[in-house]
Amino acid sequence: MSRRCELSGKAVQVGNKVSHSNIKTKTRFLPNLCNVTLISDTLGRSVKLRVSAACLRSVEHRGGLDAFLAKANDAELSQNAREIKRAILKKQAGTTAVAA
């Protein structure tokens, strides 16, 4: 399992820790990943994802998983998240066609 957020694509960064005496030491900055269960209103089911804490705040700010995935770029999403997005868009298109 990679250390990458499934929704935002945030991954491990590499940099230097710099001491007071200006000694550089290579270090890895890991994203704060959380295993969460998010509920999709459109699909009517819950989805388990590995998401960074910052991205989890973004999901809540945008109004839930469905709204977040609608605006999300496919290149940043994991394969699992892309499949969920496709299913949500397909279901929304089906309900829109029935209502019209």
C-alpha positions as CSV (number, residue, x, y, z in Angstrom):
1,M,0.0,0.0,0.0
2,S,1.6,3.3,-1.1
3,R,1.7,6.4,1.1
4,R,-0.5,8.4,-1.2
5,C,-3.9,10.1,-0.6
6,E,-6.6,8.4,-2.8
7,L,-8.4,11.7,-3.4
8,S,-5.8,14.5,-3.6
9,G,-2.8,12.5,-4.7
10,K,-0.7,13.9,-1.9
11,A,2.4,11.7,-1.4
12,V,5.7,11.5,0.4
13,Q,8.1,14.5,-0.1
14,V,11.8,14.4,0.3
15,G,13.9,17.2,1.8
16,N,16.5,18.2,4.3
17,K,16.3,18.6,8.0
18,V,18.7,21.5,8.8
19,S,20.2,21.7,12.3
20,H,21.2,24.8,14.2
21,S,24.8,24.2,13.0
22,N,23.5,24.0,9.4
23,I,24.1,20.3,9.0
24,K,21.7,18.9,6.3
25,T,20.2,15.5,6.9
26,K,18.0,13.8,4.3
27,T,14.4,13.1,5.6
28,R,11.1,12.0,4.3
29,F,8.0,14.1,5.0
30,L,5.0,11.7,5.2
31,P,1.4,12.8,4.6
32,N,-1.0,12.4,7.5
33,L,-3.1,9.5,6.0
34,C,-6.2,8.3,7.7
35,N,-8.4,5.2,6.9
36,V,-11.9,6.7,6.7
37,T,-15.3,5.5,5.7
38,L,-17.1,8.2,3.6
39,I,-20.8,8.0,2.7
40,S,-21.9,8.6,-0.9
41,D,-25.4,10.1,-0.9
42,T,-25.9,9.3,-4.6
43,L,-24.9,5.7,-4.4
44,G,-26.5,5.2,-1.0
45,R,-23.5,3.3,0.4
46,S,-20.3,3.9,2.3
47,V,-16.8,3.8,0.8
48,K,-13.5,3.1,2.5
49,L,-10.6,5.3,1.4
50,R,-7.2,6.2,2.6
51,V,-7.2,10.0,2.7
52,S,-5.0,12.7,4.1
53,A,-6.4,14.8,7.0
54,A,-6.2,18.0,4.8
55,C,-8.1,16.4,2.0
56,L,-10.7,15.1,4.5
57,R,-11.3,18.8,5.5
58,S,-11.6,19.7,1.8
59,V,-14.2,16.9,1.3
60,E,-16.3,18.3,4.2
61,H,-15.9,21.9,2.9
62,R,-17.1,21.1,-0.6
63,G,-20.2,19.3,0.7
64,G,-19.4,15.7,0.8
65,L,-17.8,12.9,-1.2
66,D,-20.1,13.3,-4.3
67,A,-19.4,17.0,-4.6
68,F,-15.7,16.6,-4.1
69,L,-15.4,13.9,-6.7
70,A,-17.4,15.9,-9.2
71,K,-14.9,18.7,-9.2
72,A,-11.8,16.5,-8.8
73,N,-9.2,16.0,-11.5
74,D,-9.0,12.3,-12.6
75,A,-5.2,12.4,-12.8
76,E,-5.0,13.0,-9.0
77,L,-7.5,10.3,-8.0
78,S,-6.6,6.7,-7.4
79,Q,-8.0,3.9,-9.5
80,N,-10.6,3.1,-6.8
81,A,-11.6,6.7,-6.5
82,R,-12.0,7.0,-10.3
83,E,-14.4,4.0,-10.3
84,I,-16.4,5.5,-7.5
85,K,-16.6,8.9,-9.4
86,R,-17.7,7.1,-12.6
87,A,-20.4,5.3,-10.7
88,I,-21.7,8.5,-9.1
89,L,-21.7,10.4,-12.4
90,K,-23.5,7.5,-14.1
91,K,-26.2,7.3,-11.4
92,Q,-26.7,11.1,-11.4
93,A,-27.0,11.1,-15.2
94,G,-29.6,8.3,-14.9
95,T,-31.7,10.1,-12.3
96,T,-31.5,13.3,-14.3
97,A,-32.7,11.6,-17.5
98,V,-35.6,10.0,-15.6
99,A,-36.6,13.3,-14.0
100,A,-36.5,15.2,-17.3
